[in-house]
């Protein structure tokens, strides 16, 4: 997981699948996985990065963010990314 601060926002990024792994999926599978997770998890969103890897992202304003919110953002992104990574490794099941 990578964590950045930009323009007053804390940005958490985690990779769910490498570009090589995404290339092995059909477009329908990529859409299905990202749409499924984006519609079910409000805090985290999944997308393809500039290298075509599938990544999750959580963004939270730095101002007013306390330790519990920081940990919650990191934890939620880590858990959902791990779940998506697991599902992608078994695409024939979905």
Residue pairs with C-beta under 8 A, 6 or more apart in sequence:
1 12
1 13
1 14
1 74
1 77
1 78
1 81
2 12
2 13
2 14
3 10
3 11
3 12
3 13
3 74
4 10
4 11
4 13
5 11
5 62
8 61
8 62
8 63
9 59
9 60
9 61
9 62
10 59
10 60
10 61
10 62
10 65
10 70
10 73
11 57
11 58
11 59
12 57
12 58
12 59
12 60
12 73
12 74
12 77
13 55
13 56
13 57
14 55
14 56
14 77
14 78
14 81
15 53
15 54
15 55
15 56
15 81
16 46
16 54
16 55
16 56
16 81
16 84
16 85
16 88
17 25
17 53
17 54
17 84
17 85
17 88
18 53
19 51
19 52
19 53
21 54
21 88
22 30
22 48
22 52
22 53
22 54
23 52
25 33
25 88
25 91
29 91
29 94
30 48
30 54
32 94
33 46
33 54
33 84
33 87
33 88
33 94
34 46
34 47
34 48
34 54
37 44
37 46
37 56
37 80
37 83
37 84
38 45
38 46
41 76
41 80
43 58
43 72
43 73
43 76
43 77
44 56
44 57
44 58
44 76
44 77
44 80
44 81
45 56
45 57
45 58
46 54
46 55
46 56
46 57
46 84
47 54
47 55
47 57
48 54
48 55
49 55
54 84
54 88
56 77
56 80
56 81
56 84
57 77
58 73
58 74
58 76
58 77
60 69
60 70
60 73
87 93
87 94
